[in-house]
Amino acid sequence: MSGTATMHQAAAVRQTPAQPPSRRDDEQKYGPGPVPDRGRVQRYGQDGYRRGDLDPSPPRRTVTFEELVERVRADGLYDSDQRAEAVTRSVLAGLGRQLTGDERVELAGVLPWEAALEFSAQIPAARQLTGLGFVQELAARTGSGPGPARWDTGSVLRNVGDLAGPELLDRVLAQLPDGYALLFGRVQLARRPATPRPAA
């Protein structure tokens, strides 16, 4: 074979587009059964969760979503798991619109997967709500009154605070406006006013 022919063959190999993975490759990677949508895997990862807010290998998840719902049901004295789950999802969605930054990521990391997805799927609001505003917004969104919404919020956030632990919860509360400590089952402490900057 001439040197020119060899060069043409090498160029053809380089220009051949990569072949998509075969069904056999998929089964070796994912196992038998339906294959995940590759576009979704690229956007969300093989575990199906959005990158950024959710750690793909979280070290601190300690309860399942069903266990969290059962805790909320017992704490809030709800008459069914379905009611407790609906309340849990509504409150977590509202909280997801209030938190940003490292605290948001870390809190998603300690929640059960389903709860973390509900929480992290929300786009943070441009303006944070006070604790009272949070309850009022939940009441308007769910069609309940302020009293039931306050009860629902406390039933969920007390359990979220337990999962977060005191150190992370302190940082979460430091990021949020006034009124959230009581919702998380903490005593609301007066915040020290910011020191005014000296005049230039």
BADREN-56434 format. One record per atom (N, C-alpha, C): atom name; x, y, z. Coordinates in pm, 1 decimal. Example, Ala and Ser with C-alpha at 12.3 -4.5 7.8 and 13.67 -1.06 7.14 Angstrom:
PT   site          x          y          z
PT      N     1319.0     -569.0      780.0
PT     CA     1230.0     -450.0      780.0
PT      C     1320.0     -330.0      780.0
PT      N     1285.0     -225.0      708.0
PT     CA     1367.0     -106.0      714.0
PT      C     1290.0        3.0      787.0
***
This chain:
PT   site          x          y          z
PT      N       86.4     -120.5        0.0
PT     CA        0.0        0.0        0.0
PT      C       89.3      124.4        0.0
PT      N       54.4      224.0      -84.1
PT     CA      137.3      343.0      -96.6
PT      C      120.1      432.6       24.5
PT      N      215.6      523.4       43.5
PT     CA      206.9      618.0      153.0
PT      C       90.0      713.7      135.9
PT      N       59.5      748.4        8.6
PT     CA      -53.6      839.5      -16.5
PT      C     -184.9      776.6       24.4
PT      N     -204.3      649.0       -6.8
PT     CA     -327.7      578.9       30.0
PT      C     -342.9      570.3      180.7
PT      N     -232.4      545.0      248.5
PT     CA     -236.8      536.2      395.0
PT      C     -278.8      669.5      455.1
PT      N     -228.8      779.8      399.5
PT     CA     -264.0      912.6      450.9
PT      C     -411.4      940.7      428.9
PT      N     -464.6      898.8      310.7
PT     CA     -606.9      920.3      284.4
PT      C     -693.1      840.2      380.6
PT      N     -652.8      717.5      410.4
PT     CA     -730.2      634.7      503.3
PT      C     -728.4      695.4      643.5
PT      N     -614.8      746.3      686.1
PT     CA     -605.4      806.7      819.5
PT      C     -692.8      930.9      828.9
PT      N     -694.2     1011.1      721.2
PT     CA     -777.9     1130.4      720.6
PT      C     -924.8     1093.5      727.1
PT      N     -961.8      985.9      655.8
PT     CA    -1102.1      942.3      656.9
PT      C    -1143.3      898.3      795.4
PT      N    -1053.1      831.1      867.8
PT     CA    -1084.1      787.0     1003.9
PT      C    -1105.7      906.9     1094.1
PT      N    -1019.8     1010.2     1076.5
PT     CA    -1033.1     1129.0     1160.1
PT      C    -1161.7     1204.5     1132.8
PT      N    -1208.8     1202.7     1007.5
PT     CA    -1326.7     1279.1      970.2
PT      C    -1456.4     1204.6      992.0
PT      N    -1449.5     1074.2     1022.2
PT     CA    -1571.2      996.7     1043.8
PT      C    -1638.7     1043.0     1171.9
PT      N    -1765.6     1086.0     1165.0
PT     CA    -1833.2     1133.3     1287.9
PT      C    -1848.9     1020.9     1388.0
PT      N    -1845.6     1058.8     1516.8
PT     CA    -1861.3      958.4     1622.7
PT      C    -1999.4      894.7     1612.9
PT      N    -2003.8      765.0     1625.4
PT     CA    -2129.7      691.9     1618.6
PT      C    -2201.4      700.1     1752.2
PT      N    -2334.7      717.0     1752.5
PT     CA    -2407.9      718.6     1879.8
PT      C    -2398.7      583.6     1947.7
PT      N    -2406.6      580.2     2080.0
PT     CA    -2398.8      452.1     2151.0
PT      C    -2508.1      356.8     2104.0
PT      N    -2471.8      231.2     2092.8
PT     CA    -2568.7      130.5     2049.9
PT      C    -2656.8       90.2     2167.4
PT      N    -2765.0       15.6     2135.2
PT     CA    -2852.6      -34.9     2240.6
PT      C    -2774.5     -121.7     2337.5
PT      N    -2678.7     -198.0     2284.2
PT     CA    -2598.8     -284.9     2371.4
PT      C    -2514.2     -201.0     2467.2
PT      N    -2456.6      -89.1     2412.3
PT     CA    -2379.9        0.2     2500.9
PT      C    -2468.8       56.9     2610.3
PT      N    -2591.6       94.6     2573.3
PT     CA    -2685.0      149.1     2672.0
PT      C    -2715.5       48.1     2781.0
PT      N    -2738.6      -78.9     2740.7
PT     CA    -2772.2     -179.5     2840.5
PT      C    -2655.9     -205.2     2934.7
PT      N    -2532.4     -197.2     2880.3
PT     CA    -2416.7     -216.4     2967.5
PT      C    -2404.8     -100.8     3067.6
PT      N    -2444.4       20.8     3023.7
PT     CA    -2430.6      137.1     3109.1
PT      C    -2544.6      152.3     3206.6
PT      N    -2669.2      132.9     3156.5
PT     CA    -2787.2      159.0     3237.9
PT      C    -2857.2       33.5     3286.2
PT      N    -2821.5      -85.4     3231.4
PT     CA    -2893.6     -207.4     3263.4
PT      C    -3010.4     -225.4     3168.0
PT      N    -3077.8     -340.5     3174.9
PT     CA    -3191.1     -364.9     3085.9
PT      C    -3307.3     -271.5     3117.0
PT      N    -3390.6     -249.5     3018.3
PT     CA    -3509.0     -165.7     3038.7
PT      C    -3498.1      -35.7     2964.0
PT      N    -3589.0       60.0     2991.4
PT     CA    -3589.9      187.6     2920.3
PT      C    -3459.7      263.3     2940.0
PT      N    -3413.8      327.8     2835.6
PT     CA    -3289.0      402.6     2839.4
PT      C    -3320.4      548.7     2868.4
PT      N    -3249.4      612.8     2961.0
PT     CA    -3276.5      753.9     2989.9
PT      C    -3255.9      841.7     2867.8
PT      N    -3336.5      946.4     2858.2
PT     CA    -3320.6     1042.5     2750.4
PT      C    -3184.1     1108.0     2762.3
PT      N    -3103.2     1100.1     2653.2
PT     CA    -2966.1     1149.2     2663.7
PT      C    -2960.0     1299.4     2684.2
PT      N    -3052.6     1372.9     2622.1
PT     CA    -3054.4     1517.0     2643.9
PT      C    -3079.0     1550.4     2789.2
PT      N    -3170.0     1475.6     2853.9
PT     CA    -3197.3     1500.3     2996.0
PT      C    -3077.7     1461.9     3081.0
PT      N    -3008.9     1351.6     3043.9
PT     CA    -2890.7     1310.6     3119.8
PT      C    -2784.5     1418.4     3113.7
PT      N    -2767.6     1481.2     2993.3
PT     CA    -2667.3     1585.9     2982.0
PT      C    -2704.8     1707.3     3066.2
PT      N    -2836.3     1738.4     3071.4
PT     CA    -2878.2     1856.2     3146.7
PT      C    -2886.3     1829.1     3296.2
PT      N    -2932.1     1709.3     3331.8
PT     CA    -2963.4     1681.1     3471.7
PT      C    -2874.4     1575.2     3535.1
PT      N    -2798.2     1499.4     3455.9
PT     CA    -2720.1     1390.3     3510.4
PT      C    -2799.2     1261.0     3509.3
PT      N    -2731.6     1148.6     3523.9
PT     CA    -2795.9     1018.8     3514.2
PT      C    -2896.4      994.6     3625.7
PT      N    -2882.6     1064.4     3738.4
PT     CA    -2976.9     1043.4     3848.5
PT      C    -3104.6     1124.3     3831.1
PT      N    -3112.1     1210.6     3726.6
PT     CA    -3234.4     1281.6     3696.5
PT      C    -3252.6     1413.0     3769.5
PT      N    -3150.1     1462.6     3837.9
PT     CA    -3165.2     1584.9     3916.1
PT      C    -3078.9     1695.6     3858.5
PT      N    -3129.0     1817.2     3868.7
PT     CA    -3062.2     1931.9     3809.7
PT      C    -2928.5     1954.8     3876.4
PT      N    -2828.4     1984.0     3796.1
PT     CA    -2697.8     2010.4     3850.3
PT      C    -2694.5     2147.9     3917.9
PT      N    -2605.8     2164.9     4012.1
PT     CA    -2590.6     2293.0     4080.7
PT      C    -2651.4     2287.3     4218.4
PT      N    -2784.2     2273.6     4226.0
PT     CA    -2850.8     2272.6     4356.2
PT      C    -2834.0     2138.5     4426.6
PT      N    -2823.7     2029.2     4349.2
PT     CA    -2823.0     1896.4     4409.4
PT      C    -2687.7     1829.9     4392.5
PT      N    -2629.5     1789.0     4500.8
PT     CA    -2505.6     1714.3     4498.6
PT      C    -2535.9     1572.7     4450.7
PT      N    -2467.0     1522.9     4344.5
PT     CA    -2499.8     1389.0     4294.9
PT      C    -2467.1     1277.7     4393.0
PT      N    -2381.2     1303.8     4489.6
PT     CA    -2352.5     1201.0     4589.7
PT      C    -2359.3     1262.6     4729.2
PT      N    -2478.3     1305.1     4772.2
PT     CA    -2490.6     1376.9     4898.8
PT      C    -2453.0     1289.3     5017.1
PT      N    -2375.4     1343.9     5112.3
PT     CA    -2329.0     1262.1     5223.3
PT      C    -2422.2     1258.6     5343.2
PT      N    -2525.5     1347.0     5347.5
PT     CA    -2596.3     1364.8     5473.6
PT      C    -2743.9     1328.2     5468.6
PT      N    -2794.5     1276.1     5358.3
PT     CA    -2936.1     1240.4     5353.4
PT      C    -2959.9     1125.9     5452.1
PT      N    -3050.5     1149.0     5546.2
PT     CA    -3068.4     1051.1     5653.4
PT      C    -3207.0      990.8     5657.6
PT      N    -3304.0     1049.4     5585.9
PT     CA    -3439.1      996.1     5587.0
PT      C    -3491.2      989.1     5444.7
PT      N    -3589.7      905.0     5422.4
PT     CA    -3656.2      898.9     5293.2
PT      C    -3766.6     1004.0     5288.3
PT      N    -3818.5     1026.7     5168.9
PT     CA    -3927.3     1122.7     5155.6
PT      C    -4050.3     1075.0     5232.1
PT      N    -4076.1      943.6     5226.7
PT     CA    -4191.2      888.7     5299.6
PT      C    -4176.2      912.1     5449.5
PT      N    -4053.9      898.7     5500.9
PT     CA    -4031.4      922.5     5644.1
PT      C    -4050.4     1069.5     5679.0
PT      N    -4006.2     1157.9     5590.7
PT     CA    -4027.0     1300.2     5615.3
PT      C    -4176.6     1332.8     5616.8
PT      N    -4251.1     1278.8     5520.7
PT     CA    -4395.3     1303.0     5515.9
PT      C    -4462.7     1249.7     5642.1
PT      N    -4419.0     1133.2     5689.2
PT     CA    -4477.4     1076.0     5810.7
PT      C    -4448.5     1165.1     5931.5
PT      N    -4328.8     1223.0     5937.3
PT     CA    -4296.8     1314.9     6046.9
PT      C    -4385.9     1439.4     6041.5
PT      N    -4404.2     1492.3     5920.0
PT     CA    -4490.2     1610.2     5904.9
PT      C    -4633.8     1574.6     5942.2
PT      N    -4678.3     1457.0     5902.2
PT     CA    -4814.5     1414.8     5936.1
PT      C    -4832.9     1407.4     6087.5
PT      N    -4736.5     1347.7     6156.1
PT     CA    -4747.6     1335.3     6301.6
PT      C    -4738.5     1472.0     6369.2
PT      N    -4647.9     1556.8     6320.9
PT     CA    -4628.8     1688.3     6381.9
PT      C    -4749.6     1778.0     6358.9
PT      N    -4807.1     1770.1     6238.7
PT     CA    -4919.4     1856.5     6205.9
PT      C    -5055.5     1795.8     6230.4
PT      N    -5058.5     1670.1     6278.0
PT     CA    -5184.5     1600.4     6307.7
PT      C    -5276.0     1592.7     6184.6
PT      N    -5215.2     1566.6     6068.1
PT     CA    -5294.0     1555.6     5945.5
PT      C    -5360.4     1418.6     5939.2
PT      N    -5473.1     1412.2     5869.2
PT     CA    -5551.5     1289.2     5870.4
PT      C    -5508.8     1188.6     5764.1
PT      N    -5413.3     1225.1     5677.5
PT     CA    -5368.7     1130.9     5574.6
PT      C    -5228.5     1166.2     5528.3
PT      N    -5159.3     1067.1     5472.4
PT     CA    -5028.0     1092.4     5414.7
PT      C    -5038.7     1184.5     5293.8
PT      N    -5149.1     1173.4     5219.4
PT     CA    -5166.4     1257.1     5101.2
PT      C    -5171.5     1405.1     5139.2
PT      N    -5243.0     1435.3     5246.0
PT     CA    -5251.8     1573.9     5292.3
PT      C    -5116.3     1622.1     5341.6
PT      N    -5047.0     1538.9     5417.6
PT     CA    -4915.1     1576.6     5468.7
PT      C    -4815.8     1596.1     5354.5
PT      N    -4823.3     1512.8     5251.2
PT     CA    -4732.1     1527.7     5136.9
PT      C    -4760.1     1657.2     5061.3
PT      N    -4888.7     1690.1     5040.8
PT     CA    -4922.9     1813.2     4970.1
PT      C    -4871.4     1935.0     5046.3
PT      N    -4887.5     1933.7     5177.7
PT     CA    -4838.4     2043.8     5260.5
PT      C    -4686.2     2052.7     5251.9
PT      N    -4619.4     1938.6     5260.4
PT     CA    -4472.8     1935.6     5254.9
PT      C    -4422.7     1994.8     5124.5
PT      N    -4482.0     1954.0     5014.4
PT     CA    -4438.3     2004.2     4883.5
PT      C    -4464.1     2154.1     4869.8
PT      N    -4578.7     2201.5     4917.3
PT     CA    -4611.7     2343.4     4904.9
PT      C    -4514.8     2431.0     4984.8
PT      N    -4485.0     2390.0     5106.4
PT     CA    -4395.2     2469.1     5190.8
PT      C    -4253.0     2465.7     5137.1
PT      N    -4207.1     2350.3     5091.7
PT     CA    -4072.2     2341.1     5036.4
PT      C    -4057.8     2424.3     4909.7
PT      N    -4161.9     2425.5     4827.7
PT     CA    -4158.0     2508.2     4707.0
PT      C    -4146.9     2655.8     4744.4
PT      N    -4223.5     2696.7     4845.3
PT     CA    -4214.9     2835.3     4889.9
PT      C    -4077.3     2869.1     4944.0
PT      N    -4019.3     2779.1     5021.8
PT     CA    -3886.1     2802.6     5077.2
PT      C    -3781.5     2809.5     4966.7
PT      N    -3799.5     2729.5     4861.9
PT     CA    -3706.1     2731.8     4750.6
PT      C    -3702.3     2865.1     4678.1
PT      N    -3808.2     2944.1     4691.7
PT     CA    -3810.1     3076.5     4629.4
PT      C    -3745.8     3183.1     4717.9
PT      N    -3705.6     3146.6     4839.0
PT     CA    -3649.8     3243.7     4933.2
PT      C    -3499.7     3231.1     4953.9
PT      N    -3443.7     3114.0     4930.5
PT     CA    -3302.3     3090.1     4961.7
PT      C    -3216.3     3090.1     4836.0
PT      N    -3093.1     3136.7     4852.3
PT     CA    -2994.5     3134.1     4744.4
PT      C    -2860.7     3090.0     4801.9
PT      N    -2763.0     3077.3     4715.9
PT     CA    -2625.3     3057.2     4759.6
PT      C    -2596.3     2921.5     4820.6
PT      N    -2490.2     2917.2     4901.0
PT     CA    -2444.3     2791.8     4959.8
PT      C    -2549.4     2728.5     5049.3
PT      N    -2624.3     2810.1     5121.0
PT     CA    -2725.7     2755.8     5211.2
PT      C    -2832.6     2679.0     5133.0
PT      N    -2867.9     2730.7     5017.1
PT     CA    -2965.2     2661.5     4931.7
PT      C    -2912.1     2525.7     4887.9
PT      N    -2786.8     2523.2     4843.7
PT     CA    -2726.1     2398.8     4797.2
PT      C    -2714.0     2298.3     4911.9
PT      N    -2667.7     2343.8     5027.1
PT     CA    -2646.6     2253.5     5140.2
PT      C    -2778.7     2200.9     5194.8
PT      N    -2880.8     2286.4     5197.4
PT     CA    -3009.8     2240.2     5246.3
PT      C    -3068.0     2135.7     5150.7
PT      N    -3053.8     2156.7     5021.0
PT     CA    -3098.4     2055.5     4925.3
PT      C    -3025.3     1923.7     4948.2
PT      N    -2899.1     1932.2     4992.8
PT     CA    -2820.2     1812.2     5014.2
PT      C    -2861.6     1728.2     5132.9
PT      N    -2935.6     1786.1     5228.3
PT     CA    -2976.5     1708.1     5345.7
PT      C    -3121.7     1661.3     5335.6
PT      N    -3194.3     1712.2     5237.1
PT     CA    -3333.6     1670.9     5219.8
PT      C    -3342.0     1541.1     5141.1
PT      N    -3447.8     1462.4     5161.5
PT     CA    -3468.3     1346.3     5074.1
PT      C    -3478.5     1392.2     4929.1
PT      N    -3447.8     1302.1     4834.6
PT     CA    -3440.2     1340.7     4693.4
PT      C    -3566.4     1411.1     4645.0
PT      N    -3682.8     1354.5     4672.9
PT     CA    -3806.4     1414.4     4622.1
PT      C    -3827.9     1553.8     4680.4
PT      N    -3796.8     1568.8     4808.5
PT     CA    -3810.3     1699.3     4872.7
PT      C    -3707.6     1797.5     4817.2
PT      N    -3585.8     1751.8     4795.7
PT     CA    -3481.2     1837.8     4740.9
PT      C    -3516.9     1884.7     4600.9
PT      N    -3576.5     1797.9     4521.4
PT     CA    -3615.2     1835.7     4386.2
PT      C    -3726.0     1940.2     4388.9
PT      N    -3824.1     1923.1     4476.9
PT     CA    -3932.3     2021.1     4490.3
PT      C    -3876.2     2156.5     4533.0
PT      N    -3782.9     2154.8     4624.4
PT     CA    -3721.1     2275.5     4677.9
PT      C    -3633.3     2344.8     4574.8
PT      N    -3545.7     2270.5     4509.7
PT     CA    -3445.6     2331.6     4422.0
PT      C    -3498.8     2364.0     4283.3
PT      N    -3616.1     2313.0     4247.4
PT     CA    -3672.7     2343.5     4116.2
PT      C    -3727.1     2485.7     4108.1
PT      N    -3740.6     2552.4     4222.4
PT     CA    -3798.2     2686.6     4224.6
PT      C    -3692.7     2792.1     4192.6
PT      N    -3733.7     2894.9     4122.0
PT     CA    -3645.5     3007.1     4091.6
PT      C    -3652.8     3106.9     4206.8
PT      N    -3539.0     3140.7     4267.6
PT     CA    -3543.3     3236.1     4378.7
PT      C    -3607.9     3368.3     4338.5
PT      N    -3691.5     3420.4     4426.8
PT     CA    -3762.1     3545.9     4400.2
PT      C    -3664.9     3662.9     4405.0
PT      N    -3699.0     3767.9     4331.8
PT     CA    -3613.2     3886.7     4331.1
PT      C    -3614.6     3955.8     4467.1
PT      N    -3724.5     3941.4     4539.7
PT     CA    -3735.5     4004.4     4671.7
PT      C    -3780.6     3900.2     4773.5
PT      N    -3705.5     3888.5     4882.3
PT     CA    -3739.8     3790.9     4985.6
PT      C    -3861.0     3836.5     5066.2
PT      N    -3938.4     3739.2     5109.9
PT     CA    -4053.4     3766.4     5195.9
PT      C    -4012.5     3753.4     5342.0
PT      N    -4075.9     3832.2     5429.0
PT     CA    -4061.0     3810.8     5572.5
PT      C    -4131.3     3680.2     5609.3
PT      N    -4115.0     3636.6     5732.6
PT     CA    -4185.5     3516.7     5775.8
PT      C    -4336.0     3530.9     5760.8
PT      N    -4388.2     3647.4     5799.4
PT     CA    -4531.1     3672.4     5784.8
PT      C    -4571.9     3672.6     5637.8
PT      N    -4490.1     3735.2     5554.6
PT     CA    -4518.8     3736.3     5411.5
PT      C    -4516.0     3597.5     5351.6
PT      N    -4425.9     3513.4     5401.0
PT     CA    -4418.6     3374.5     5353.7
PT      C    -4550.2     3301.9     5382.5
PT      N    -4599.7     3317.0     5505.5
PT     CA    -4725.2     3251.2     5543.9
PT      C    -4841.6     3305.7     5460.6
PT      N    -4845.7     3436.1     5441.4
PT     CA    -4953.5     3495.3     5362.4
PT      C    -4948.2     3448.7     5217.6
PT      N    -4828.5     3439.0     5163.3
PT     CA    -4814.2     3391.9     5025.1
PT      C    -4856.8     3246.4     5012.4
PT      N    -4822.3     3163.0     5112.8
PT     CA    -4864.3     3023.2     5111.9
PT      C    -5016.2     3012.8     5120.8
PT      N    -5077.4     3095.9     5204.6
PT     CA    -5222.9     3094.2     5218.0
PT      C    -5289.5     3129.8     5085.8
PT      N    -5236.5     3230.5     5017.4
PT     CA    -5294.3     3270.3     4888.5
PT      C    -5272.6     3162.2     4782.4
PT      N    -5158.1     3097.2     4785.2
PT     CA    -5126.0     2997.1     4683.5
PT      C    -5206.8     2869.4     4702.3
PT      N    -5234.4     2832.9     4825.9
PT     CA    -5304.6     2707.3     4852.7
PT      C    -5453.6     2726.2     4877.8
PT      N    -5497.0     2850.5     4892.6
PT     CA    -5638.0     2875.1     4918.3
PT      C    -5680.6     2852.8     5062.1
PT      N    -5584.9     2844.0     5152.6
PT     CA    -5617.2     2827.6     5295.3
PT      C    -5610.6     2963.6     5363.5
PT      N    -5655.1     2971.0     5486.5
PT     CA    -5646.2     3095.5     5561.2
PT      C    -5509.4     3111.6     5624.2
PT      N    -5480.3     3229.9     5681.9
PT     CA    -5350.6     3253.4     5746.8
PT      C    -5321.4     3156.0     5860.6
PT      N    -5423.5     3121.2     5938.4
PT     CA    -5402.3     3028.2     6049.4
PT      C    -5357.9     2890.4     6002.5
PT      N    -5433.2     2826.6     5911.0
PT     CA    -5389.1     2696.8     5859.2
PT      C    -5253.9     2703.8     5788.3
PT      N    -5228.9     2812.9     5716.2
PT     CA    -5100.8     2824.6     5646.1
PT      C    -4985.7     2835.0     5746.0
PT      N    -5007.6     2906.6     5857.0
PT     CA    -4903.9     2915.9     5961.6
PT      C    -4878.9     2778.4     6023.0
PT      N    -4983.8     2703.0     6044.8
PT     CA    -4971.2     2568.4     6101.1
PT      C    -4894.9     2477.7     6003.6
PT      N    -4933.7     2483.4     5876.6
PT     CA    -4867.4     2400.1     5775.3
PT      C    -4719.0     2433.9     5764.7
PT      N    -4688.9     2563.5     5764.3
PT     CA    -4549.6     2606.3     5750.9
PT      C    -4465.0     2555.3     5867.2
PT      N    -4514.3     2571.6     5988.4
PT     CA    -4439.9     2524.6     6104.7
PT      C    -4423.6     2373.8     6106.1
PT      N    -4527.8     2301.8     6065.4
PT     CA    -4520.7     2154.8     6065.1
PT      C    -4411.0     2103.9     5973.4
PT      N    -4389.9     2173.3     5861.8
PT     CA    -4285.8     2130.9     5766.7
PT      C    -4149.0     2184.7     5806.9
PT      N    -4141.3     2313.9     5835.1
PT     CA    -4010.2     2374.8     5858.1
PT      C    -3944.2     2327.1     5986.5
PT      N    -4021.7     2289.4     6086.7
PT     CA    -3959.1     2232.6     6207.0
PT      C    -3884.4     2103.9     6171.4
PT      N    -3941.1     2023.3     6085.1
PT     CA    -3875.6     1899.4     6045.5
PT      C    -3759.5     1924.3     5949.9
PT      N    -3772.3     2025.2     5863.9
PT     CA    -3660.5     2062.8     5777.5
PT      C    -3543.4     2111.5     5862.5
PT      N    -3573.5     2189.7     5966.3
PT     CA    -3468.3     2236.8     6055.9
PT      C    -3398.5     2123.5     6127.9
PT      N    -3474.0     2020.9     6166.7
PT     CA    -3413.2     1903.9     6231.6
PT      C    -3315.3     1834.1     6137.5
PT      N    -3352.8     1823.3     6009.9
PT     CA    -3264.5     1758.9     5913.0
PT      C    -3141.4     1844.2     5884.9
PT      N    -3159.1     1976.7     5884.6
PT     CA    -3047.3     2065.9     5855.5
PT      C    -2942.6     2064.4     5966.1
PT      N    -2988.0     2056.0     6090.6
PT     CA    -2895.6     2065.3     6202.7
PT      C    -2874.1     2210.7     6241.8
PT      N    -2826.4     2235.1     6363.3
PT     CA    -2818.7     2372.2     6415.6
PT      C    -2726.0     2464.3     6338.4
PT      N    -2612.2     2413.7     6292.4
PT     CA    -2515.4     2503.2     6226.0
PT      C    -2569.5     2553.3     6092.5
PT      N    -2620.3     2461.5     6010.9
PT     CA    -2676.2     2502.3     5881.6
PT      C    -2801.7     2586.4     5900.9
PT      N    -2884.8     2549.5     5997.4
PT     CA    -3006.0     2626.1     6020.7
PT      C    -2973.1     2768.8     6064.4
PT      N    -2869.1     2786.3     6145.2
PT     CA    -2827.7     2921.4     6183.7
PT      C    -2796.2     3004.5     6059.5
PT      N    -2725.6     2944.4     5962.7
PT     CA    -2688.5     3018.0     5842.3
PT      C    -2809.2     3043.9     5752.4
PT      N    -2902.1     2948.7     5748.1
PT     CA    -3024.9     2968.9     5671.1
PT      C    -3103.0     3086.6     5728.6
PT      N    -3118.9     3089.4     5860.3
PT     CA    -3193.5     3197.5     5925.0
PT      C    -3123.0     3332.0     5909.6
PT      N    -2990.1     3329.9     5907.4
PT     CA    -2916.5     3454.6     5889.8
PT      C    -2939.8     3513.2     5751.2
PT      N    -2968.2     3427.8     5653.6
PT     CA    -2992.5     3476.7     5517.3
PT      C    -3135.7     3526.7     5498.7
PT      N    -3228.8     3474.8     5578.2
PT     CA    -3370.1     3508.6     5562.0
PT      C    -3408.6     3632.5     5642.8
PT      N    -3511.7     3705.5     5600.7
PT     CA    -3560.6     3819.9     5679.2
PT      C    -3619.6     3775.0     5812.2
PT      N    -3664.4     3870.6     5890.8
PT     CA    -3723.1     3840.9     6022.2
PT      C    -3848.7     3755.4     6009.3
PT      N    -3872.3     3676.7     6113.8
PT     CA    -3996.4     3601.6     6122.7
PT      C    -3986.4     3454.9     6092.5
PT      N    -3871.1     3407.3     6043.6
PT     CA    -3859.2     3266.6     6007.2
PT      C    -3818.2     3177.5     6124.2
PT      N    -3751.3     3234.0     6224.1
PT     CA    -3703.2     3150.9     6335.2
PT      C    -3819.4     3077.8     6402.1
PT      N    -3928.4     3148.5     6427.5
PT     CA    -4044.0     3085.4     6490.8
PT      C    -4102.8     2976.7     6401.7
PT      N    -4100.6     2997.6     6270.7
PT     CA    -4153.6     2897.5     6178.8
PT      C    -4069.9     2770.1     6181.6
PT      N    -3939.8     2785.1     6208.4
PT     CA    -3850.4     2669.3     6219.1
PT      C    -3846.1     2614.2     6361.5
PT      N    -3926.4     2669.2     6451.7
PT     CA    -3928.2     2621.4     6588.9
PT      C    -3820.0     2680.3     6675.4
PT      N    -3761.2     2790.3     6632.9
PT     CA    -3657.8     2858.8     6709.7
PT      C    -3714.9     2983.7     6775.1
PT      N    -3649.8     3029.4     6879.6
PT     CA    -3685.1     3158.0     6940.2
PT      C    -3635.6     3268.6     6848.4
PT      N    -3721.1     3365.0     6821.7
PT     CA    -3683.4     3477.1     6735.7
PT      C    -3601.9     3576.9     6815.8
PT      N    -3475.7     3590.3     6781.8
PT     CA    -3387.9     3684.9     6850.8
PT      C    -3384.8     3816.2     6774.2
PT      N    -3374.7     3923.8     6849.2
PT     CA    -3364.8     4055.6     6785.3
PT      C    -3232.4     4064.9     6711.1
PT      N    -3238.8     4116.0     6591.0
PT     CA    -3116.7     4130.6     6512.0
PT      C    -3052.1     4264.5     6541.3
PT      N    -2918.7     4261.3     6549.8
PT     CA    -2845.0     4383.9     6573.8
PT      C    -2850.7     4469.8     6448.6
PT      N    -2888.8     4596.4     6461.8
PT     CA    -2895.9     4680.6     6341.9
PT      C    -2759.2     4698.1     6278.2
PT      N    -2760.4     4710.9     6147.5
PT     CA    -2634.3     4727.8     6075.0
PT      C    -2569.2     4860.0     6114.1
PT      N    -2436.2     4857.9     6127.9
PT     CA    -2360.6     4979.2     6161.8
PT      C    -2355.1     5070.9     6041.8
PT      N    -2400.5     5197.1     6057.0
PT     CA    -2396.0     5285.7     5939.6
PT      C    -2254.0     5314.4     5895.9
PT      N    -2235.5     5327.0     5765.9
PT     CA    -2102.9     5357.3     5712.6
PT      C    -2067.9     5503.9     5740.9
PT      N    -1943.2     5530.2     5773.4
PT     CA    -1902.9     5670.1     5796.1
PT      C    -1915.0     5751.1     5669.3
PT      N    -1948.3     5876.1     5684.9
PT     CA    -1961.2     5963.2     5569.0
PT      C    -1824.5     5982.5     5503.9
PT      N    -1828.3     5991.0     5373.4
PT     CA    -1702.1     6006.8     5300.0
PT      C    -1650.6     6149.1     5316.7
***
